[in-house]
Each structure stands twice: as structure tokens, then as C-alpha cells.
Amino acid sequence: STAWERGSLAAYNAMRDPVWRKKILLYLLALTAGFVFLRALVKALAGNIARKQYTQELVKKNQELQDLIQEVSHTQQQLIHSEKLAALGQLVAGIAHELNNPIGFIYANMFQIRKYLDNLEKRSLDEESRAVVHKIDLALRESQEGSIRIRDIVQNLRGLSRAGSPGPGPGNILHKRP
């Protein structure tokens, strides 16, 4: 007889023995319980791994969100600062415009007064009148220097309030005269 036949016969005889039947049944139950336990363990481990991956992904997404919030906050602060600067530029432009017109009149009138003084000096004047004309001339020169300084300040203010460079232009009443 072959090994297969002998094994089959031994298994048949063992199945007929009630003690062996109980042992085989207990082994089968233990194996089944072991498989059920292993399956539950694998499922729990898989759940833990998935939970850990989800937690890591959640932490990563949370950090990205925090970074975006910080970037938006920084951008908002820059925008507020830019708006303040724009408002300040408009205010400075308005002040410069309001100052430019009266300064132009003052500058033009002083230029005209200088012409009158030059004509007056050409006439024959006594010593006292010449001294008065000289004092007026000195005061006029100082006033012209002051008006030129004010004109330069106004031009600088206008330059701050716009992107272009400040300076005298053909349309500017206060451009320097030769």
C-alpha cells in the first residue's frame, strides 16, 4: 500500500475515535479563533495606519492653512499701508496745489516790484531815498529767496505725491526764471 492510502486509513480510523474527534474539533476551533483574531488584529492595525496617515495629512493641511492665513494677513497689512500712503499722497498733492497758486502770485509780484525798484534807482534820488530803496531791495531779495525755498518745498511735496519726478515744467507757474 502507498503512503496516501495508509494516511487516509489512519485519518478514517482517527475520525471514528471520539477522543480524536474532540481533539480535531478543538484544533479546528482554535485555528478558526486564531484566524478571526488575526483578521481583527490586521483590521485594527490597518485602521491605525490609516488614522495615522489621515492625522499626518490633517496636520500638514492645517500648517498649510496657517501659512495661507499668515500670508493673507501680511498682504492685508501691506494693502492697508499702501492705502494710507495713497491717501497721504493725495493730501500732500492737495496741499501743494493750494500753496502753489498763492506762491506763484507772490513770486510774480516780487519780480514786478524788482523791476519797479530798478527803474526807481535809475532816477536821481537823494541819499536818504537811496538808502530806503537799498533797504527795500535787500528785503525784496530775502523775500524772493524765501519764496524760492517755498516753491522748492511745494515742488518736492508734489513730487512725493506722484510717481513722476518733481521739477519745474512749462506749465508750472513757479518755474525758474532766467
MIBAVEX-373427 format. One record per residue (C-alpha): chain; residue in three letters; x, y, z. Coordinates in nm, 2 decimals, m for minus. Each point is the difference from the previous one (the first is absolute). Layout:
// residues N
[rec 'A' 'Ala' [X Y Z]]
...
***
This chain:
// residues 178
[rec 'A' 'Ser' [0.00 0.00 0.00]]
[rec 'A' 'Thr' [0.11 0.36 m0.07]]
[rec 'A' 'Ala' [0.06 0.27 0.25]]
[rec 'A' 'Trp' [m0.32 0.17 m0.11]]
[rec 'A' 'Glu' [m0.21 m0.30 0.07]]
[rec 'A' 'Arg' [0.16 m0.05 0.34]]
[rec 'A' 'Gly' [m0.06 0.37 0.09]]
[rec 'A' 'Ser' [m0.36 m0.02 m0.11]]
[rec 'A' 'Leu' [m0.06 m0.31 0.20]]
[rec 'A' 'Ala' [0.16 0.15 0.31]]
[rec 'A' 'Ala' [m0.22 0.32 m0.04]]
[rec 'A' 'Tyr' [m0.31 m0.21 m0.05]]
[rec 'A' 'Asn' [0.07 m0.21 0.32]]
[rec 'A' 'Ala' [0.08 0.32 0.19]]
[rec 'A' 'Met' [m0.33 0.16 m0.10]]
[rec 'A' 'Arg' [m0.18 m0.30 0.14]]
[rec 'A' 'Asp' [0.17 0.05 0.34]]
[rec 'A' 'Pro' [m0.20 0.25 0.21]]
[rec 'A' 'Val' [0.31 0.13 0.19]]
[rec 'A' 'Trp' [0.17 0.07 m0.33]]
[rec 'A' 'Arg' [m0.31 0.16 m0.13]]
[rec 'A' 'Lys' [m0.01 0.24 0.30]]
[rec 'A' 'Lys' [0.37 0.08 m0.04]]
[rec 'A' 'Ile' [m0.04 0.07 m0.38]]
[rec 'A' 'Leu' [m0.31 0.21 0.07]]
[rec 'A' 'Leu' [0.18 0.20 0.27]]
[rec 'A' 'Tyr' [0.30 0.05 m0.24]]
[rec 'A' 'Leu' [m0.24 0.12 m0.27]]
[rec 'A' 'Leu' [m0.18 0.23 0.25]]
[rec 'A' 'Ala' [0.34 0.13 0.12]]
[rec 'A' 'Leu' [0.11 0.06 m0.36]]
[rec 'A' 'Thr' [m0.32 0.17 m0.09]]
[rec 'A' 'Ala' [0.02 0.22 0.32]]
[rec 'A' 'Gly' [0.37 0.08 m0.09]]
[rec 'A' 'Phe' [m0.10 0.10 m0.35]]
[rec 'A' 'Val' [m0.29 0.21 0.13]]
[rec 'A' 'Phe' [0.24 0.17 0.25]]
[rec 'A' 'Leu' [0.27 0.05 m0.27]]
[rec 'A' 'Arg' [m0.26 0.15 m0.23]]
[rec 'A' 'Ala' [m0.12 0.24 0.27]]
[rec 'A' 'Leu' [0.36 0.09 0.08]]
[rec 'A' 'Val' [0.08 0.07 m0.36]]
[rec 'A' 'Lys' [m0.31 0.21 m0.03]]
[rec 'A' 'Ala' [0.09 0.19 0.31]]
[rec 'A' 'Leu' [0.35 0.06 m0.12]]
[rec 'A' 'Ala' [m0.12 0.11 m0.34]]
[rec 'A' 'Gly' [m0.24 0.24 0.17]]
[rec 'A' 'Asn' [0.28 0.13 0.22]]
[rec 'A' 'Ile' [0.23 0.05 m0.30]]
[rec 'A' 'Ala' [m0.28 0.17 m0.20]]
[rec 'A' 'Arg' [m0.08 0.22 0.31]]
[rec 'A' 'Lys' [0.37 0.09 0.04]]
[rec 'A' 'Gln' [0.02 0.09 m0.38]]
[rec 'A' 'Tyr' [m0.32 0.21 0.03]]
[rec 'A' 'Thr' [0.14 0.17 0.31]]
[rec 'A' 'Gln' [0.32 0.08 m0.17]]
[rec 'A' 'Glu' [m0.18 0.13 m0.31]]
[rec 'A' 'Leu' [m0.23 0.21 0.23]]
[rec 'A' 'Val' [0.30 0.15 0.18]]
[rec 'A' 'Lys' [0.16 0.08 m0.34]]
[rec 'A' 'Lys' [m0.31 0.16 m0.13]]
[rec 'A' 'Asn' [m0.04 0.19 0.33]]
[rec 'A' 'Gln' [0.35 0.14 m0.04]]
[rec 'A' 'Glu' [m0.07 0.10 m0.36]]
[rec 'A' 'Leu' [m0.31 0.18 0.11]]
[rec 'A' 'Gln' [0.19 0.18 0.28]]
[rec 'A' 'Asp' [0.26 0.11 m0.26]]
[rec 'A' 'Leu' [m0.27 0.12 m0.23]]
[rec 'A' 'Ile' [m0.17 0.19 0.28]]
[rec 'A' 'Gln' [0.33 0.16 0.09]]
[rec 'A' 'Glu' [0.06 0.10 m0.36]]
[rec 'A' 'Val' [m0.34 0.15 m0.04]]
[rec 'A' 'Ser' [0.05 0.20 0.33]]
[rec 'A' 'His' [0.34 0.12 m0.13]]
[rec 'A' 'Thr' [m0.16 0.10 m0.34]]
[rec 'A' 'Gln' [m0.28 0.17 0.18]]
[rec 'A' 'Gln' [0.24 0.20 0.21]]
[rec 'A' 'Gln' [0.19 0.10 m0.31]]
[rec 'A' 'Leu' [m0.32 0.10 m0.17]]
[rec 'A' 'Ile' [m0.10 0.22 0.29]]
[rec 'A' 'His' [0.34 0.16 0.01]]
[rec 'A' 'Ser' [m0.02 0.07 m0.38]]
[rec 'A' 'Glu' [m0.35 0.15 0.04]]
[rec 'A' 'Lys' [0.13 0.22 0.28]]
[rec 'A' 'Leu' [0.29 0.11 m0.22]]
[rec 'A' 'Ala' [m0.23 0.07 m0.29]]
[rec 'A' 'Ala' [m0.23 0.21 0.23]]
[rec 'A' 'Leu' [0.30 0.19 0.13]]
[rec 'A' 'Gly' [0.12 0.06 m0.36]]
[rec 'A' 'Gln' [m0.34 0.14 m0.09]]
[rec 'A' 'Leu' [0.01 0.22 0.31]]
[rec 'A' 'Val' [0.35 0.13 m0.08]]
[rec 'A' 'Ala' [m0.10 0.06 m0.36]]
[rec 'A' 'Gly' [m0.30 0.20 0.11]]
[rec 'A' 'Ile' [0.21 0.21 0.24]]
[rec 'A' 'Ala' [0.27 0.05 m0.27]]
[rec 'A' 'His' [m0.27 0.11 m0.25]]
[rec 'A' 'Glu' [m0.15 0.24 0.25]]
[rec 'A' 'Leu' [0.34 0.15 0.09]]
[rec 'A' 'Asn' [0.12 0.02 m0.36]]
[rec 'A' 'Asn' [m0.25 0.27 m0.12]]
[rec 'A' 'Pro' [0.07 0.26 0.27]]
[rec 'A' 'Ile' [0.37 m0.06 m0.01]]
[rec 'A' 'Gly' [m0.01 0.05 m0.38]]
[rec 'A' 'Phe' [m0.18 0.34 0.05]]
[rec 'A' 'Ile' [0.26 0.10 0.27]]
[rec 'A' 'Tyr' [0.29 m0.10 m0.22]]
[rec 'A' 'Ala' [m0.14 0.18 m0.30]]
[rec 'A' 'Asn' [m0.08 0.32 0.21]]
[rec 'A' 'Met' [0.36 0.00 0.14]]
[rec 'A' 'Phe' [0.14 m0.03 m0.34]]
[rec 'A' 'Gln' [m0.21 0.30 m0.11]]
[rec 'A' 'Ile' [0.10 0.20 0.31]]
[rec 'A' 'Arg' [0.36 m0.06 m0.08]]
[rec 'A' 'Lys' [m0.05 0.15 m0.34]]
[rec 'A' 'Tyr' [m0.16 0.31 0.16]]
[rec 'A' 'Leu' [0.29 0.03 0.24]]
[rec 'A' 'Asp' [0.25 m0.02 m0.29]]
[rec 'A' 'Asn' [m0.19 0.28 m0.18]]
[rec 'A' 'Leu' [m0.01 0.20 0.32]]
[rec 'A' 'Glu' [0.38 m0.04 0.06]]
[rec 'A' 'Lys' [0.06 0.14 m0.35]]
[rec 'A' 'Arg' [m0.16 0.33 0.10]]
[rec 'A' 'Ser' [0.19 0.27 0.19]]
[rec 'A' 'Leu' [m0.07 m0.06 0.37]]
[rec 'A' 'Asp' [0.13 0.17 0.31]]
[rec 'A' 'Glu' [0.22 m0.20 0.24]]
[rec 'A' 'Glu' [m0.28 m0.08 0.24]]
[rec 'A' 'Ser' [m0.23 m0.13 m0.28]]
[rec 'A' 'Arg' [0.28 m0.21 m0.14]]
[rec 'A' 'Ala' [0.05 m0.16 0.35]]
[rec 'A' 'Val' [m0.37 m0.08 0.02]]
[rec 'A' 'Val' [0.00 m0.15 m0.35]]
[rec 'A' 'His' [0.31 m0.21 0.10]]
[rec 'A' 'Lys' [m0.18 m0.13 0.31]]
[rec 'A' 'Ile' [m0.30 m0.08 m0.21]]
[rec 'A' 'Asp' [0.22 m0.18 m0.25]]
[rec 'A' 'Leu' [0.16 m0.21 0.28]]
[rec 'A' 'Ala' [m0.34 m0.09 0.15]]
[rec 'A' 'Leu' [m0.12 m0.08 m0.35]]
[rec 'A' 'Arg' [0.30 m0.23 m0.07]]
[rec 'A' 'Glu' [m0.06 m0.18 0.33]]
[rec 'A' 'Ser' [m0.37 m0.04 m0.08]]
[rec 'A' 'Gln' [0.09 m0.14 m0.35]]
[rec 'A' 'Glu' [0.24 m0.25 0.15]]
[rec 'A' 'Gly' [m0.27 m0.10 0.25]]
[rec 'A' 'Ser' [m0.26 m0.04 m0.28]]
[rec 'A' 'Ile' [0.25 m0.21 m0.20]]
[rec 'A' 'Arg' [0.05 m0.22 0.31]]
[rec 'A' 'Ile' [m0.38 m0.03 0.04]]
[rec 'A' 'Arg' [m0.03 m0.08 m0.37]]
[rec 'A' 'Asp' [0.26 m0.27 0.02]]
[rec 'A' 'Ile' [m0.18 m0.15 0.31]]
[rec 'A' 'Val' [m0.33 0.00 m0.19]]
[rec 'A' 'Gln' [0.16 m0.16 m0.30]]
[rec 'A' 'Asn' [0.15 m0.27 0.22]]
[rec 'A' 'Leu' [m0.34 m0.06 0.16]]
[rec 'A' 'Arg' [m0.15 m0.04 m0.34]]
[rec 'A' 'Gly' [0.28 m0.24 m0.10]]
[rec 'A' 'Leu' [m0.08 m0.21 0.31]]
[rec 'A' 'Ser' [m0.36 m0.02 m0.09]]
[rec 'A' 'Arg' [0.04 m0.14 m0.35]]
[rec 'A' 'Ala' [0.22 m0.25 m0.18]]
[rec 'A' 'Gly' [0.17 0.26 m0.23]]
[rec 'A' 'Ser' [0.30 0.19 0.10]]
[rec 'A' 'Pro' [m0.05 0.35 0.15]]
[rec 'A' 'Gly' [0.14 0.30 m0.17]]
[rec 'A' 'Pro' [m0.09 0.30 m0.20]]
[rec 'A' 'Gly' [m0.20 m0.05 m0.31]]
[rec 'A' 'Pro' [m0.14 0.23 m0.26]]
[rec 'A' 'Gly' [m0.35 m0.01 0.16]]
[rec 'A' 'Asn' [0.14 0.09 0.35]]
[rec 'A' 'Ile' [m0.05 0.36 0.10]]
[rec 'A' 'Leu' [0.30 m0.03 0.23]]
[rec 'A' 'His' [0.25 m0.12 m0.25]]
[rec 'A' 'Lys' [0.34 0.17 0.03]]
[rec 'A' 'Arg' [0.04 0.32 m0.20]]
[rec 'A' 'Pro' [0.32 0.08 m0.17]]
***
